[in-house]
Amino acid sequence: MNEAREGVAIFGPDGECRFASEGFTGWVGQPLALDAAPTTPEALWQAFARAGVQGLAGVRGGFLGPLGAFLASVEKVDELAVVRTVPLEQGDGGNLHGRFLSVASHDLRGALANVRSYASLLKSPRFGLEEKALRALEVIARNTDRALALAEDIFDTLKSDNGSLRVERSPEPLRPLLERALERCAAAAKEKGLQVHLEADAAAPLASVDPDRFTRACENLLAHAIWRSLEDGQVGLSVTEEAGQLCVSAWDEALPATAEALSLAFERDLRVAQERTLSGGFRLGLARALVRALDGDVGARIDPHGRQNFFFTLPVHASEQPSAPS
């Protein structure tokens, strides 16, 4: 991999470049000819093409610039567009790293699943274990489930970094997936005494998504809202259709984040280092990785009710309908 640094550039709503790091300039070159700030990945890709940067076939957000191959992304923060570039390892090395992550994920999950299975087996009445031992097995099973989920999350973020995160799409009705995300967050919300709301019409539009990864993206947005919230408040998950995009938002009633905090909201590694836990920042970083694999993007804003929102957008595929029941 090239030794060049990662890059960042910030564009105003008029498309003017407010800031470009040396790393960004090296990977992409300057200036980019923009009619407006690149608020969607497609707009950014078009700007790169006009600047002479070549796309990499089969790599979402992958490009070839003056310094070699890189991954690019764009996030909307208020009226600004923050564009980031990260060196991309190419050739057999990149493929081997993706395969390594897949094998490591499979083996780790297999080991944890065995622990979970034997814990469940030992709870059977035929073993006649005392109540104290059964309580210990419950703790083992619960923590093994948590470790399994955490391992999957970590490997998905690493695969996203490597450009090897794959999705399997199908046209899906969204409300059942949103409800599943709420169910997964119910225990954490109950622990803080929070009321959880779902703001979605039963006839919410279809979207071409990977149902598991879409649900996990929603879950992680909501988990972040719960993490931010004080006790006995309210949080919610809402879905709307805005300008041909499906927008899923998680809102909370905590104090709005500062401009600086918003600019770093989805910075997984930095926030984990600051928070010293795989909770708030890790959750948003994981949501971003899952959404980008689905060709979407993330952002933050204050909604009309004055609530802090962290959200993601996805293309709407209105022409795709679920198959009729037989």
N, C-alpha and C positions, 0 to 999 in steps of 0.2 A: 504494500500500500504506500502511496505517496506520503512524504513527510509533511506536506503542506497542512496548514491549520484549517479547521472548519471556518466557514464564513457566515456573515449575517449582513443583511441590508434592510433598511426601513424605508417604505414608500408612503407618501402622503396620499390623500384622497384624489389629488389631481394627477397622480402618477409620478410626481417629482421625487427623486431619490434624496431622502433626508440624511441618510447615513449609509456608508458601505465600508465594511472592514477590508483590510488588506487581503484576508483569505478569500472573501467573496469576490473581490476584483480579480484575484488570481485565477479562481476556478471559472468564472463566468465572463469576465471582461466588462468594460464600461464604455459608454453608458447603455442602459436598456431603454429602448424607445417604447414608452408606455403612454396610452391615452388616458388611463386612470389607474389607480392602485390595483394590483392583481389580487382581487378578493377571492378568486377561485383558482384551483390548480390549473385548469385549462387556460385561463388568461395568462398565468405565469409561463406555461409551456409555450404559448404563442409568442410571448415576449422573448423567450430564449431563442426560439427559431428565427425571429427577426434579427437577433443579435449574432446569428451564425453558430449558435451552440447546437450540436447534434443530439437527437434523442437516442437512447439505447433501446433496441428492440426487446420487448418482453420484460422490461424492468420499469415498474411504475415509478415515475419521478426520477428516472435515471438519465444522465446526460454525459456527453463527452465534451469537455472544454479545453482551454489552453494547458491546464495542468494534468489532464487525464479524466478518468471517469469519476462522477460524483452523483450523489442523491440530493434532490432539491425538494423543499417543502415551503408552504406559505400558510401563515396564520393571520387571522384578522383580529386586531386588538383595538377596540373602539373604531376610529376612522383610519387607523394606520394598518398597513400590511407589512408583516415581518417575514422576510424570506431568509431561509437558512440553507447552507450547502454543506454536505458531509462527504468526505472521500469515500469512494466505493471500490472495494476490492473486486477485481475482475478475473476471468479465466478460471482455471481449475481450482485455484486457491479459494475463490469465492464459493464455487460449487461444493467443494469439500467441506468448507465451514458450515454451509447450510445442512449438508448431510450429517455432520458431526452433531449439530444441534438437534436434529430429528432423532438420531440414535440415542443421544444422552437423555432427551426428554422421554423417550419410550422406556429406557431402562430404569430411570428414576421413578417414573410413574408405576412401572411394574412392581418395583420393590415396595413402594408405599402401599399399593393396592393389596399386596400379600399381607402386610401388617394389618391392614383394615379387615381383610377376610378372616384372619385368625382371631382377631379381637371379637368379631361377630360370632365366630364359631364357639369361642370359650364362654360366651354369654348364654349358650344353650342350657336349658334346665338339666340336661343329662350329665353335665359336669358338676352340678351341685355346689357351685362356688358360693361363698358367703357374700353378704350384702356389700361389705367393704371392698372385696375383690371385684364385684360387679361394677361398683362405682368407679374403680380404677380403670376398668376396661372401657367404660363410657368415656372417660377422659382421653384414653388412648385413641379410641375411635374418632372422637370429635377433633382432636388435634391432627390425626392422620388425614381426615377430610380436609382440614384447613391447609395442611402441607401439600396435598394433592392439587388443590385449587391454586395455591401460591406457586407451585412448580410450573403449572400450565401457564400462569400469567407471566412468570419470569421468562420462560422459553419463548413465549409469543413476542415479548418485547425484544428479545435478542434476535429472533428471526426477522422482526421488522427492521432492526438496525442493519441487518445483513441483506435485506431485500429478498428474503426467502420465505416470508409469511404468505401462505396460500389460502384462498377462500373458495368455497363452493356455493355459488349463488342459486337462488330460486325465488320466484315471486311469492312474497309472504304477506298475509294480513298482519298488521303490526300490533294490534291491541294485545293478543295473547303473549307476544314476546315482551311487551312492556309490563304486563301483569307478572310475568315470570321474573323480570328484573326486580319488581317490588317485593315479591315473595322472598327472594334471596337476600334482600336488605332488611327484612322485617325484624329480625332479631336485634340487629344493631340499632335500628330506630327505637324499638321497644326499650332497650337498655337506657336510652337517653330520654325516654318519655316523649318522643316526637310523633306528631300526626303526619302520616304520609298520604299524599294526594296524587291521583292520576288524572291528568287533564287531557283526555284523548277521546275523540268521537268514536263510536263503535264502527263507523264506516270510514275510519282513517285510511288514506290511500295505501295501495300496495307499493312495495319497494323490492327491487331485486337485491337481496342480501343473503349473506350466510347467516342463518337464524341463530346459531350458537354465538358467533362473534358479535352480531348485532345486539343480542341480549346482554352479553358481557360488557359491551361498550356502554349500554344504558345503565347496567348495574354499577359500573365504576363511576359514572357521572353522579348517580344518586348516592353512592357510598361516600363520594367526596363531599356532597352537600350535607350528609349526615355528620361527617367528620368535622365540618366547619361549624355546625349548629350548636347553640347552647341548649341546655335541657329544657324540655317542655315547650318546644317551639313547633314549627311546621316546616316541612320540606315537600317537594313534589317533583313529578316528572310530567312533562307536557310535550305534545307533538303537534306541529302545525305544518301547513304547506305554504311556502313563501317563495314567490317568483320562480316556480318550477323546481324548487328544492324542498326536500323533506327536512324539517328542523326539529331535532329532539333536544329538549332543554331540561336540565335539573336546576331547580331554584331552591333558595334557602332564605331565611330571614336574618342571617347574621349581618354584621356591618359590611358594606360593600368593600371589596378589595381595593387597595390603592393602585394607582397607575403602574407603579413599579412592580407590585405583586402580580398584576394582570399580565405584564410583559413576560413574567417568568412562570406563569401559572402552569403551563404544560411542559416545563423543563424538568423532565423526570430525574436525571442524575443530580442536578443541582438541588432540587427540593428534597430528595431522599437524603443527601448529605446534610442539608440544613435541619431537616426534621428528625433524622435518625430513626426512621420507621418506614415500612412499606405501607403507608396509609394514604394520606392526602395527595401529595405530589405524585406518588407512584400510580395511584388510581387514575389521575388525569392523564399521565403519560401513557398508561396502558390503553385508555380509551382512545387517545389520539392514534396510537399504533393500529388498533383494530379498525378504526374508522378510515384511516388512510388506505388500508388494504381493501376497503370497499369503495375506493375512489371518492371519499368524502373529505371533509375538513372540519376543524374545530375553532371555537372562539369563545368570547366572554362578553357580557353586556349587562346592563341594568334593564329589567323589563318595565312595562308601563305601571306596574304595581309597586315599583321601587325595590324589587327583590333582585338579589344577585343571581345571575344565570351563567352557567357554563353549558355550552351546547355543541352539537355537531350537526352538520348538514350532509345530506346524501341526495343524489339524483333521484327524481321520481320517475318510475316507469309505469305511467298510467295505462299504457296499451297492454301491459301484461296482466292477465286475469288468472286466478286460480282455476284449476280444472273443475268441471262440474261434478258433483257427487254422483256416484253410480247407483 
